[in-house]
Amino acid sequence: MRKAQVWIETVLYTVIGLAIMGVILSIVKPSLDEKRDQLVLNQVIEILEGMDSQVQEVVHTGSGNVRTVEITLKKGKLAIDGINNSIVFSMDSKYMLSELEKNVNIGRIIVFTREKAKKSYFVTMKLDYSNYELTFKGEDKEKELQASSTPYKVSVTNNGVKNEKTNIDFLVA
């Protein structure tokens, strides 16, 4: 009889311990997710600023110049949009990066945050290159880079003037 009581107490204490850990996790996890998304979004701002810096550098140093940018995306997707001449990053986030439903500038980056549900947002960051002609591998198309553990190597090339605008061509390796 005594052995059975010990086993029942052991199981009961284990269940109580697991329940307490579950409650603690349910309280802490949302704030951890929010903090993680904040870090990812801040890293993406740095990535976009670096890309913009390379684009501006190849534009100002003349035709034929090439620069390479290394990009690591932990979450979200980055689109090099040759149709709309822009670079756009988007992701679902638990962190509200900017004022809701308004374009907010962070340097040259235009940030737009839309609420999806309570404490859930969709964030887009855009670099507008309407003064240039963006292409991907020489074509007016869109290339999407997905989150990946390995970095992308993106070549940025000044191909001179095309359609009366400086042509900036991208290549992903």
Secondary structure, 3 states (H helix, E strand, C coil): CHHHHHHHHHHHHHHHHHHHHHHHHHHHHHHHHHHHHHHHHHHHHHHHHHHHHHHHHHHHHCCCCEEEEEECCCCCEEEEECCCCEEEEEEEECCCCCCECCCEEECCEEEEEEEEECCEEEEEEEEECCCEEEEECCECCEEEEECCCCCEEEEEEEEEEECCEEEEEEEEC
